[in-house]
């Protein structure tokens, strides 16, 4: 879906081990296309929606 009222939203997360806060973080990103006219205003993501950024 794209066109008038459509917006690409990118979510970024950084992960580090809880027991090693000085570790180099892993960055992941998920993209969602939403439209202002969509009835459902909730965005639900799972870990599988995020891809590793290298």
HTML snippet that shows the backbone in 3Dmol.js (N, CA, C, O; Angstrom):
<script src="https://3Dmol.org/build/3Dmol-min.js"></script>
<div id="view" style="width:600px;height:400px;position:relative"></div>
<script>
const pdb = `
ATOM      1  N   UNK A   1       0.855  -1.174   0.000  1.00  0.00           N
ATOM      2  CA  UNK A   1       0.000   0.000   0.000  1.00  0.00           C
ATOM      3  C   UNK A   1       0.895   1.229   0.000  1.00  0.00           C
ATOM      4  O   UNK A   1       1.816   1.342   0.809  1.00  0.00           O
ATOM      5  N   UNK A   2       0.627   2.109  -0.877  1.00  0.00           N
ATOM      6  CA  UNK A   2       1.308   3.394  -0.882  1.00  0.00           C
ATOM      7  C   UNK A   2       0.379   4.392  -1.556  1.00  0.00           C
ATOM      8  O   UNK A   2      -0.643   4.020  -2.132  1.00  0.00           O
ATOM      9  N   UNK A   3       0.736   5.618  -1.478  1.00  0.00           N
ATOM     10  CA  UNK A   3      -0.096   6.654  -2.059  1.00  0.00           C
ATOM     11  C   UNK A   3      -0.400   7.720  -1.034  1.00  0.00           C
ATOM     12  O   UNK A   3       0.248   7.810   0.009  1.00  0.00           O
ATOM     13  N   UNK A   4      -1.394   8.524  -1.349  1.00  0.00           N
ATOM     14  CA  UNK A   4      -1.753   9.630  -0.475  1.00  0.00           C
ATOM     15  C   UNK A   4      -2.132   9.134   0.914  1.00  0.00           C
ATOM     16  O   UNK A   4      -2.960   8.234   1.055  1.00  0.00           O
ATOM     17  N   UNK A   5      -1.535   9.713   1.919  1.00  0.00           N
ATOM     18  CA  UNK A   5      -1.824   9.361   3.305  1.00  0.00           C
ATOM     19  C   UNK A   5      -0.993   8.213   3.835  1.00  0.00           C
ATOM     20  O   UNK A   5      -1.109   7.862   5.009  1.00  0.00           O
ATOM     21  N   UNK A   6      -0.144   7.609   2.987  1.00  0.00           N
ATOM     22  CA  UNK A   6       0.678   6.485   3.430  1.00  0.00           C
ATOM     23  C   UNK A   6       1.977   6.983   4.044  1.00  0.00           C
ATOM     24  O   UNK A   6       2.555   7.977   3.606  1.00  0.00           O
ATOM     25  N   UNK A   7       2.415   6.273   5.059  1.00  0.00           N
ATOM     26  CA  UNK A   7       3.649   6.631   5.764  1.00  0.00           C
ATOM     27  C   UNK A   7       4.442   5.369   6.059  1.00  0.00           C
ATOM     28  O   UNK A   7       3.891   4.381   6.543  1.00  0.00           O
ATOM     29  N   UNK A   8       5.733   5.405   5.767  1.00  0.00           N
ATOM     30  CA  UNK A   8       6.633   4.316   6.121  1.00  0.00           C
ATOM     31  C   UNK A   8       7.218   4.633   7.489  1.00  0.00           C
ATOM     32  O   UNK A   8       7.849   5.673   7.679  1.00  0.00           O
ATOM     33  N   UNK A   9       7.005   3.731   8.437  1.00  0.00           N
ATOM     34  CA  UNK A   9       7.516   3.920   9.796  1.00  0.00           C
ATOM     35  C   UNK A   9       8.592   2.871  10.028  1.00  0.00           C
ATOM     36  O   UNK A   9       8.381   1.685   9.774  1.00  0.00           O
ATOM     37  N   UNK A  10       9.733   3.310  10.506  1.00  0.00           N
ATOM     38  CA  UNK A  10      10.833   2.403  10.824  1.00  0.00           C
ATOM     39  C   UNK A  10      11.062   2.407  12.331  1.00  0.00           C
ATOM     40  O   UNK A  10      11.142   3.458  12.968  1.00  0.00           O
ATOM     41  N   UNK A  11      11.163   1.218  12.873  1.00  0.00           N
ATOM     42  CA  UNK A  11      11.442   1.029  14.291  1.00  0.00           C
ATOM     43  C   UNK A  11      12.846   0.450  14.412  1.00  0.00           C
ATOM     44  O   UNK A  11      13.171  -0.540  13.758  1.00  0.00           O
ATOM     45  N   UNK A  12      13.675   1.065  15.245  1.00  0.00           N
ATOM     46  CA  UNK A  12      15.044   0.610  15.460  1.00  0.00           C
ATOM     47  C   UNK A  12      15.199   0.195  16.915  1.00  0.00           C
ATOM     48  O   UNK A  12      14.695   0.860  17.820  1.00  0.00           O
ATOM     49  N   UNK A  13      15.906  -0.916  17.129  1.00  0.00           N
ATOM     50  CA  UNK A  13      16.244  -1.330  18.491  1.00  0.00           C
ATOM     51  C   UNK A  13      17.722  -1.669  18.555  1.00  0.00           C
ATOM     52  O   UNK A  13      18.315  -2.095  17.564  1.00  0.00           O
ATOM     53  N   UNK A  14      18.301  -1.480  19.706  1.00  0.00           N
ATOM     54  CA  UNK A  14      19.686  -1.878  19.968  1.00  0.00           C
ATOM     55  C   UNK A  14      19.649  -2.908  21.083  1.00  0.00           C
ATOM     56  O   UNK A  14      19.007  -2.699  22.112  1.00  0.00           O
ATOM     57  N   UNK A  15      20.338  -4.016  20.875  1.00  0.00           N
ATOM     58  CA  UNK A  15      20.356  -5.090  21.864  1.00  0.00           C
ATOM     59  C   UNK A  15      21.763  -5.293  22.403  1.00  0.00           C
ATOM     60  O   UNK A  15      22.740  -5.294  21.655  1.00  0.00           O
ATOM     61  N   UNK A  16      21.843  -5.463  23.709  1.00  0.00           N
ATOM     62  CA  UNK A  16      23.094  -5.848  24.349  1.00  0.00           C
ATOM     63  C   UNK A  16      22.742  -6.883  25.408  1.00  0.00           C
ATOM     64  O   UNK A  16      21.632  -6.867  25.941  1.00  0.00           O
ATOM     65  N   UNK A  17      23.670  -7.780  25.717  1.00  0.00           N
ATOM     66  CA  UNK A  17      23.397  -8.764  26.767  1.00  0.00           C
ATOM     67  C   UNK A  17      23.224  -8.081  28.124  1.00  0.00           C
ATOM     68  O   UNK A  17      23.967  -7.160  28.466  1.00  0.00           O
ATOM     69  N   UNK A  18      22.260  -8.532  28.871  1.00  0.00           N
ATOM     70  CA  UNK A  18      22.001  -7.948  30.186  1.00  0.00           C
ATOM     71  C   UNK A  18      23.207  -8.094  31.111  1.00  0.00           C
ATOM     72  O   UNK A  18      23.479  -7.224  31.939  1.00  0.00           O
ATOM     73  N   UNK A  19      23.930  -9.217  30.956  1.00  0.00           N
ATOM     74  CA  UNK A  19      25.078  -9.453  31.836  1.00  0.00           C
ATOM     75  C   UNK A  19      26.388  -8.864  31.300  1.00  0.00           C
ATOM     76  O   UNK A  19      27.448  -9.061  31.895  1.00  0.00           O
ATOM     77  N   UNK A  20      26.312  -8.138  30.168  1.00  0.00           N
ATOM     78  CA  UNK A  20      27.507  -7.506  29.606  1.00  0.00           C
ATOM     79  C   UNK A  20      27.126  -6.161  28.995  1.00  0.00           C
ATOM     80  O   UNK A  20      27.111  -6.026  27.771  1.00  0.00           O
ATOM     81  N   UNK A  21      26.819  -5.172  29.820  1.00  0.00           N
ATOM     82  CA  UNK A  21      26.347  -3.882  29.298  1.00  0.00           C
ATOM     83  C   UNK A  21      27.383  -3.111  28.482  1.00  0.00           C
ATOM     84  O   UNK A  21      27.033  -2.141  27.809  1.00  0.00           O
ATOM     85  N   UNK A  22      28.652  -3.523  28.528  1.00  0.00           N
ATOM     86  CA  UNK A  22      29.676  -2.847  27.742  1.00  0.00           C
ATOM     87  C   UNK A  22      29.879  -3.478  26.362  1.00  0.00           C
ATOM     88  O   UNK A  22      30.747  -3.044  25.605  1.00  0.00           O
ATOM     89  N   UNK A  23      29.095  -4.486  26.038  1.00  0.00           N
ATOM     90  CA  UNK A  23      29.222  -5.159  24.740  1.00  0.00           C
ATOM     91  C   UNK A  23      28.787  -4.233  23.611  1.00  0.00           C
ATOM     92  O   UNK A  23      28.028  -3.286  23.815  1.00  0.00           O
ATOM     93  N   UNK A  24      29.288  -4.533  22.420  1.00  0.00           N
ATOM     94  CA  UNK A  24      28.879  -3.780  21.226  1.00  0.00           C
ATOM     95  C   UNK A  24      27.429  -4.163  20.915  1.00  0.00           C
ATOM     96  O   UNK A  24      27.121  -5.350  20.805  1.00  0.00           O
ATOM     97  N   UNK A  25      26.548  -3.193  20.775  1.00  0.00           N
ATOM     98  CA  UNK A  25      25.137  -3.520  20.544  1.00  0.00           C
ATOM     99  C   UNK A  25      24.889  -4.078  19.139  1.00  0.00           C
ATOM    100  O   UNK A  25      25.608  -3.769  18.189  1.00  0.00           O
ATOM    101  N   UNK A  26      23.852  -4.906  19.042  1.00  0.00           N
ATOM    102  CA  UNK A  26      23.333  -5.357  17.762  1.00  0.00           C
ATOM    103  C   UNK A  26      22.135  -4.477  17.443  1.00  0.00           C
ATOM    104  O   UNK A  26      21.282  -4.249  18.301  1.00  0.00           O
ATOM    105  N   UNK A  27      22.068  -3.989  16.224  1.00  0.00           N
ATOM    106  CA  UNK A  27      20.967  -3.120  15.825  1.00  0.00           C
ATOM    107  C   UNK A  27      20.031  -3.873  14.890  1.00  0.00           C
ATOM    108  O   UNK A  27      20.467  -4.576  13.979  1.00  0.00           O
ATOM    109  N   UNK A  28      18.746  -3.711  15.136  1.00  0.00           N
ATOM    110  CA  UNK A  28      17.724  -4.340  14.301  1.00  0.00           C
ATOM    111  C   UNK A  28      16.706  -3.276  13.898  1.00  0.00           C
ATOM    112  O   UNK A  28      16.530  -2.265  14.577  1.00  0.00           O
ATOM    113  N   UNK A  29      16.029  -3.542  12.749  1.00  0.00           N
ATOM    114  CA  UNK A  29      15.064  -2.577  12.232  1.00  0.00           C
ATOM    115  C   UNK A  29      13.860  -3.313  11.660  1.00  0.00           C
ATOM    116  O   UNK A  29      13.989  -4.385  11.069  1.00  0.00           O
ATOM    117  N   UNK A  30      12.692  -2.718  11.848  1.00  0.00           N
ATOM    118  CA  UNK A  30      11.455  -3.216  11.242  1.00  0.00           C
ATOM    119  C   UNK A  30      10.782  -2.046  10.538  1.00  0.00           C
ATOM    120  O   UNK A  30      10.853  -0.908  11.002  1.00  0.00           O
ATOM    121  N   UNK A  31      10.129  -2.333   9.413  1.00  0.00           N
ATOM    122  CA  UNK A  31       9.409  -1.305   8.663  1.00  0.00           C
ATOM    123  C   UNK A  31       7.931  -1.672   8.582  1.00  0.00           C
ATOM    124  O   UNK A  31       7.571  -2.837   8.419  1.00  0.00           O
ATOM    125  N   UNK A  32       7.089  -0.658   8.700  1.00  0.00           N
ATOM    126  CA  UNK A  32       5.647  -0.836   8.590  1.00  0.00           C
ATOM    127  C   UNK A  32       5.092   0.312   7.761  1.00  0.00           C
ATOM    128  O   UNK A  32       5.409   1.475   8.008  1.00  0.00           O
ATOM    129  N   UNK A  33       4.266  -0.019   6.779  1.00  0.00           N
ATOM    130  CA  UNK A  33       3.585   1.005   5.979  1.00  0.00           C
ATOM    131  C   UNK A  33       2.182   1.165   6.562  1.00  0.00           C
ATOM    132  O   UNK A  33       1.430   0.195   6.663  1.00  0.00           O
ATOM    133  N   UNK A  34       1.842   2.378   6.939  1.00  0.00           N
ATOM    134  CA  UNK A  34       0.518   2.668   7.483  1.00  0.00           C
ATOM    135  C   UNK A  34      -0.095   3.812   6.696  1.00  0.00           C
ATOM    136  O   UNK A  34       0.605   4.613   6.076  1.00  0.00           O
ATOM    137  N   UNK A  35      -1.400   3.870   6.735  1.00  0.00           N
ATOM    138  CA  UNK A  35      -2.113   4.942   6.058  1.00  0.00           C
ATOM    139  C   UNK A  35      -3.014   5.624   7.064  1.00  0.00           C
ATOM    140  O   UNK A  35      -3.612   4.970   7.919  1.00  0.00           O
ATOM    141  N   UNK A  36      -3.111   6.938   6.964  1.00  0.00           N
ATOM    142  CA  UNK A  36      -3.923   7.721   7.900  1.00  0.00           C
ATOM    143  C   UNK A  36      -5.373   7.273   7.873  1.00  0.00           C
ATOM    144  O   UNK A  36      -6.098   7.462   8.849  1.00  0.00           O
ATOM    145  N   UNK A  37      -5.809   6.677   6.756  1.00  0.00           N
ATOM    146  CA  UNK A  37      -7.196   6.242   6.625  1.00  0.00           C
ATOM    147  C   UNK A  37      -7.434   4.840   7.198  1.00  0.00           C
ATOM    148  O   UNK A  37      -8.577   4.387   7.254  1.00  0.00           O
ATOM    149  N   UNK A  38      -6.368   4.147   7.624  1.00  0.00           N
ATOM    150  CA  UNK A  38      -6.539   2.807   8.189  1.00  0.00           C
ATOM    151  C   UNK A  38      -7.441   2.859   9.410  1.00  0.00           C
ATOM    152  O   UNK A  38      -7.315   3.752  10.248  1.00  0.00           O
ATOM    153  N   UNK A  39      -8.346   1.903   9.504  1.00  0.00           N
ATOM    154  CA  UNK A  39      -9.232   1.842  10.675  1.00  0.00           C
ATOM    155  C   UNK A  39      -8.476   1.361  11.907  1.00  0.00           C
ATOM    156  O   UNK A  39      -8.677   1.882  13.004  1.00  0.00           O
ATOM    157  N   UNK A  40      -7.608   0.370  11.730  1.00  0.00           N
ATOM    158  CA  UNK A  40      -6.846  -0.177  12.848  1.00  0.00           C
ATOM    159  C   UNK A  40      -5.616   0.695  13.067  1.00  0.00           C
ATOM    160  O   UNK A  40      -4.736   0.739  12.208  1.00  0.00           O
ATOM    161  N   UNK A  41      -5.540   1.372  14.171  1.00  0.00           N
ATOM    162  CA  UNK A  41      -4.432   2.288  14.465  1.00  0.00           C
ATOM    163  C   UNK A  41      -3.336   1.626  15.300  1.00  0.00           C
ATOM    164  O   UNK A  41      -2.389   2.298  15.709  1.00  0.00           O
ATOM    165  N   UNK A  42      -3.446   0.329  15.557  1.00  0.00           N
ATOM    166  CA  UNK A  42      -2.450  -0.387  16.353  1.00  0.00           C
ATOM    167  C   UNK A  42      -1.396  -1.000  15.440  1.00  0.00           C
ATOM    168  O   UNK A  42      -1.719  -1.548  14.386  1.00  0.00           O
ATOM    169  N   UNK A  43      -0.152  -0.906  15.846  1.00  0.00           N
ATOM    170  CA  UNK A  43       0.953  -1.560  15.150  1.00  0.00           C
ATOM    171  C   UNK A  43       1.480  -2.641  16.076  1.00  0.00           C
ATOM    172  O   UNK A  43       1.888  -2.362  17.203  1.00  0.00           O
ATOM    173  N   UNK A  44       1.468  -3.879  15.592  1.00  0.00           N
ATOM    174  CA  UNK A  44       1.954  -4.998  16.381  1.00  0.00           C
ATOM    175  C   UNK A  44       3.133  -5.618  15.653  1.00  0.00           C
ATOM    176  O   UNK A  44       3.027  -6.003  14.489  1.00  0.00           O
ATOM    177  N   UNK A  45       4.255  -5.710  16.349  1.00  0.00           N
ATOM    178  CA  UNK A  45       5.454  -6.299  15.788  1.00  0.00           C
ATOM    179  C   UNK A  45       5.905  -7.457  16.664  1.00  0.00           C
ATOM    180  O   UNK A  45       5.681  -7.462  17.874  1.00  0.00           O
ATOM    181  N   UNK A  46       6.541  -8.434  16.038  1.00  0.00           N
ATOM    182  CA  UNK A  46       7.130  -9.556  16.767  1.00  0.00           C
ATOM    183  C   UNK A  46       8.629  -9.535  16.506  1.00  0.00           C
ATOM    184  O   UNK A  46       9.084  -8.804  15.627  1.00  0.00           O
ATOM    185  N   UNK A  47       9.397 -10.307  17.237  1.00  0.00           N
ATOM    186  CA  UNK A  47      10.845 -10.353  16.970  1.00  0.00           C
ATOM    187  C   UNK A  47      11.176 -10.731  15.522  1.00  0.00           C
ATOM    188  O   UNK A  47      12.206 -10.312  14.994  1.00  0.00           O
ATOM    189  N   UNK A  48      10.317 -11.512  14.886  1.00  0.00           N
ATOM    190  CA  UNK A  48      10.565 -11.936  13.501  1.00  0.00           C
ATOM    191  C   UNK A  48      10.415 -10.785  12.500  1.00  0.00           C
ATOM    192  O   UNK A  48      10.868 -10.900  11.361  1.00  0.00           O
ATOM    193  N   UNK A  49       9.793  -9.691  12.905  1.00  0.00           N
ATOM    194  CA  UNK A  49       9.628  -8.531  12.011  1.00  0.00           C
ATOM    195  C   UNK A  49      10.906  -7.697  11.903  1.00  0.00           C
ATOM    196  O   UNK A  49      11.036  -6.873  10.998  1.00  0.00           O
ATOM    197  N   UNK A  50      11.838  -7.908  12.815  1.00  0.00           N
ATOM    198  CA  UNK A  50      13.058  -7.105  12.851  1.00  0.00           C
ATOM    199  C   UNK A  50      14.196  -7.830  12.127  1.00  0.00           C
ATOM    200  O   UNK A  50      14.415  -9.025  12.325  1.00  0.00           O
ATOM    201  N   UNK A  51      14.907  -7.088  11.292  1.00  0.00           N
ATOM    202  CA  UNK A  51      16.067  -7.649  10.593  1.00  0.00           C
ATOM    203  C   UNK A  51      17.330  -7.007  11.148  1.00  0.00           C
ATOM    204  O   UNK A  51      17.344  -5.843  11.548  1.00  0.00           O
ATOM    205  N   UNK A  52      18.383  -7.802  11.158  1.00  0.00           N
ATOM    206  CA  UNK A  52      19.674  -7.344  11.662  1.00  0.00           C
ATOM    207  C   UNK A  52      20.272  -6.329  10.711  1.00  0.00           C
ATOM    208  O   UNK A  52      20.266  -6.539   9.498  1.00  0.00           O
ATOM    209  N   UNK A  53      20.787  -5.234  11.239  1.00  0.00           N
ATOM    210  CA  UNK A  53      21.451  -4.200  10.454  1.00  0.00           C
ATOM    211  C   UNK A  53      22.950  -4.385  10.673  1.00  0.00           C
ATOM    212  O   UNK A  53      23.421  -4.428  11.810  1.00  0.00           O
ATOM    213  N   UNK A  54      23.683  -4.492   9.586  1.00  0.00           N
ATOM    214  CA  UNK A  54      25.131  -4.676   9.731  1.00  0.00           C
ATOM    215  C   UNK A  54      25.872  -3.546   9.108  1.00  0.00           C
ATOM    216  O   UNK A  54      27.103  -3.528   9.132  1.00  0.00           O
TER     217      UNK A  54
END
`;
const viewer = $3Dmol.createViewer("view");
viewer.addModel(pdb, "pdb");
viewer.setStyle({}, {cartoon: {color: "spectrum"}});
viewer.zoomTo();
viewer.render();
</script>
